[in-house]
Amino acid sequence: MAQADSQDPEAIVAATRDVDACTGWIRRRSPTNALADYARATEALVQAVRANGVRRVVFQSSVGAEKRTASARSTAWPARRSRSTPSTST
C-alpha cells in the first residue's frame, strides 16, 4: 500500500505507479476554500490515473456533506437530478 499527499501531484503519480486500482480521499487544507482544495486534489488524482493507466478508482469526497452558508452554496457544484428520477408531471 502506498500513500501520498492529495495536494502533491508528483507524489500521487509515484504512489500509483504499477497499480491497477486505487482509492482517493481528499484532505481539506484551507478553512476558507475547501472547494479549491478538492479541485486541486481531484486534478492531481486524474493526472496520476492517466499517467499510470490505473484502470479502477474509488473516490471518496465529503463535498456537500458539510453545512454551508447561502453565500458559500453559490460557489458549490450544482446539484444534479438522477435520470432515473420519475417525472412528477402528468
C-alpha positions in Angstrom: 0.0 0.0 0.0 1.3 3.5 -0.9 0.1 6.8 0.4 0.6 10.3 -1.0 -0.4 13.9 -0.1 -3.6 14.6 -2.0 -2.3 18.1 -2.9 1.0 16.8 -4.4 0.6 15.6 -8.0 4.1 14.1 -8.3 3.7 12.1 -5.1 0.3 10.7 -6.3 1.8 9.8 -9.7 4.6 7.9 -7.9 2.2 6.2 -5.5 0.0 4.9 -8.3 2.8 3.6 -10.5 2.4 -0.1 -11.3 -1.1 -0.4 -9.8 -4.3 -1.3 -11.5 -6.7 0.1 -8.8 -6.5 2.9 -6.3 -8.6 4.8 -3.8 -8.6 8.5 -3.3 -9.6 10.6 -0.3 -9.1 14.3 -0.2 -7.9 16.1 2.9 -9.2 19.6 3.3 -6.4 22.1 4.0 -8.0 25.5 3.6 -10.5 26.5 6.3 -12.0 29.1 3.8 -11.8 27.5 0.4 -12.4 23.7 0.6 -13.7 23.5 -3.0 -10.3 24.8 -4.3 -8.6 22.1 -2.2 -10.9 19.4 -3.6 -10.4 20.7 -7.2 -6.6 20.6 -6.9 -6.6 17.1 -5.4 -9.1 15.8 -7.9 -7.0 17.1 -10.8 -3.8 15.5 -9.2 -5.6 12.2 -8.9 -6.9 12.3 -12.5 -3.3 13.2 -13.7 -1.9 10.2 -11.9 -4.6 7.8 -13.2 -4.0 8.9 -16.7 -0.2 8.9 -16.4 -0.1 5.3 -15.0 -3.1 3.8 -16.8 -4.9 3.0 -13.5 -7.9 1.0 -14.5 -10.1 1.3 -11.4 -10.6 4.2 -9.0 -12.7 4.5 -5.9 -13.0 8.2 -5.0 -14.4 9.4 -1.7 -15.3 13.1 -1.1 -17.2 15.0 1.5 -18.2 17.8 -0.8 -21.7 18.7 0.0 -21.7 16.9 3.3 -20.8 19.9 5.4 -23.2 22.7 6.2 -22.7 25.9 4.2 -24.0 29.4 4.3 -26.1 30.8 1.5 -23.0 32.7 0.0 -20.9 29.5 0.1 -23.6 27.5 -1.7 -23.3 29.8 -4.7 -19.8 28.5 -5.3 -20.7 24.8 -4.8 -21.0 22.4 -7.7 -24.6 22.3 -9.0 -26.8 19.6 -7.8 -27.9 17.1 -10.5 -31.0 15.2 -10.5 -30.7 11.5 -11.4 -32.0 10.5 -14.8 -33.8 7.7 -13.1 -35.9 10.1 -11.0 -39.5 9.7 -12.1 -41.2 12.8 -13.6 -43.8 14.5 -11.5 -45.7 15.9 -14.4 -48.7 14.1 -15.9 
